[in-house]
Amino acid sequence: MKTVVTWIFAGGEIQEDFVADYAKENQADQIVAVDGGLAVVDCLGLCPTYIVGDFDTVSSELLKKYQLEKQVVVRKFQPKKDLTDGEIAVEVALELGSTKIVLFGTTGKRLDHLLGNLSLLYLAERDGASCEILDAYNRIRLLRCRQQYWIERGTQFGRYVSFLPFTDKVEGVTLTGFQYPLKDFTMTRFFNPTLGISNEIVEERGGIWFSEGILFCVESRDTVE
């Protein structure tokens, strides 16, 4: 199956230098700009495929610029709605046949939005698309049970790798190649939920496997080189 990569630019904090460097080494088949995220897309010289939102945080002049572009689809939603602009953007990406979705601008000052955006990872995964939240300091994704995952130490996103349960219980967690290995361990959201935070890969690669549940995998760094 052909990989279809969609980048979504939401209205949270986006480090433009980081995204510019990322865009030099990676390509998107389509770009969805969410409201104020359009300003970053425009500044980076990227061309959006879709622009969605209630448009309360984007300038009317910038929006009009793209409304005049025939190849850009603009979908406006009422401010009073059941879905956030970010969820609408993920649904649009799935409608476009995305198999990989990268979310920018979904972290920042608003913790309520961040918590909601973490659930967008599952929304995408449920429909068969891999999805990750990316900023200058973190890469966040979901891992599914009964699949072997490997993280190469030389290419990992940051020094630290953390695992937290997305489902109430994650059974049979086995970590190899890490400073703090585990074997057939059960993680829960309500008992020692922070046990998996700030692990480090000490061999050439770290392996992750578990038998039931879904895990958050967060690769983090304290500074940007």
N, C-alpha and C positions, 0 to 999 in steps of 0.2 A: 504494500500500500504506500502510495506517495505521501511523504511528510509535508504537511501544510502548516507553516509557522505563522502565528499571529502575535504581534506585539500590541498590548493594550497600555495606553498612557492615561492613568487616572489623575485626579486633581490633587493628590497628596504631594509630599515633598519628593522632588526628583533632582538628583545631582547630575546636571547636564554634562559635565566632563566625563563622568563615569559612563553615561549612556552613549556619549559620542565614541568613547574607546570601545565599548561593547559592540557598537554598530560597525566598527571597522573590521571586526573579526567574525561577526555573525550577520545573517540576513533574514529579513522577514518577507513572507509572501504577501502579507497584508497588515495594515496598521489600523487600529481602532483608537481614535482620540476621544476621551471622555471629558466633556465640558472644559474646565480650565487646563486640562492636560494638552489641549490643542496648542497652547502657547509654546510648550516645550517642543512638540513635534515641529512646529513652524520654525522655531529658533534653530533646531538641528538640521533643517533643510530636508526633512522627511516628508513624504506625501501620504496623507491619511487615505485609507480606503473608505472608512466610515467615520462619521462624527456623531456622537450620541450624547444625550443629556438634557437637562432642563435649561441649560445655558445661563445659569445665574452667576457663574464665575469666569466666564470668557467674555472678552470685549466684543461688542457688536461689530466693530470694524474688521477684526480678525475673522469672525464667523462669516461675515459677508464675503470676504475674500474667497473662502472655500465654497460658499454657496454658489458662486459663479463658475466653479470648476465642474464640468460635466461628469468627470470620472469619479468625483467624490459624492458619496451618498450621505445626506444629512438627515438625521431622525431626531426630532424634538419631542420631549415628553413633558407632561405637566409636573410642576414641583411636588404636588400632592399625589404620591403614587406608592404602591406597595413594595416596589423594588428600588434598591439604590442604583445610581448610575453605573456603578461597577458591576453589579449583577446583570444589568441590561447589556453591558458591553461583553461580558462573558457569553451570554446567550447569543448575541450577534456573532461572536467569533465561532461558536459552535454551529450556527446556521450557515456560516461560510465554509464549513467543512474542515475546520482547524483540527490538526492532530497534535499540535504543540502550542501552548499559550504561555507567553511570558508577560507578567503583570509588573508594570512600573508605576510608581506614584501611589501605591496602596499602603505604604507605611508613612509615619509622620506623627504630628501632634495629636490627632484625634484617635484615641485608643478604641472608642466604640466602632469607628470605621475599620480599624486594623483587625479587631476581633471578627467583625463581619466578613472582611476580605479573606481571612484565613479559611473561612467556610467556602469561599469561591473555589478554592483548590479542589474540594470534593465535588462541587457542582460540575466542574470540567472533567474530573476523573470519572465520575459516574457515567458520563456520556462518551467515555473512551478516549479523551484527549489528555495527554500529560500537561501539567500546569505547574508553574513556579512563580513565586513572588521574588523580585530581585531589586535590591538597592545597592548602594556602594559598600555596605557592610554585611549584608545578609543574602543568602539564597535559601528560600523556604519551599519545601515540596512535601508531598505525601508519599509514603511507601506502603505498598499493599502486601498482604500475607502470601506466603508460599511462593515468593519470588526471591531469587538471590540478587542482592545489590552489592556493587563494589564501588568504592571511592578511592581513586588513585591519589596517593599523598602528593605527588608532584603536580597534579592538576586540580586539586580540591579548591573550592572557592575561598576558604579561609582556614585559619589554624584550628579553630574549634568546630567540633561536630556534636550536635545535641539531638537527642531522640526523646520525644514526648508523646504520650498516647493521645491520639485523636478520638478513638473510640474509648468507651469506658474501661475496656480491658484489652491488652495486647499480650498474647500468650506465646511462649516458646522463643522469646527474644534471645538471639545468639549473636554476639559481636566478636569478631576475630580481627587481629591486627591493630587493636586499639589499646591505649594505655590502661583503660578499665574494661577488660573483656567481660562478657556475660555468656552464660550457657543455659538455655532452656528456662529463661527467667520470665515471670509474669509482671508486666507493668500495668498499673491502674491509674486512673485520674484522681483517685481519692486516697491512695496510700503510697507514700514516698513518690509523689508525682514529679519531683525534680531530680530523681536519681540519675536520669540520663543526660543531664546538662553538662556542657563543657568537657566532653571527652576529646581525645586527640589520637590521631593515627600515628602509630610508632613503627609500623612496618611499611613495605612498599605500597600496600593498599589495605583498606579496611573493608571487611565483609559484614553484611547485615542480612539476617534471615529471621523470620518468625512465622508461626503457624496459624495464628488467628488475630484479626483486628487490623487497624490502620495506624501507622505512626507518622507523626511530624518528623521530618529531618531538616535541621537548621544548620547550615554551614555559615560560620560567622568569623569576622575579624574585627579587631579593635581600631585599626588604622588602615587607611588606604595608601598603598605605595604609589 
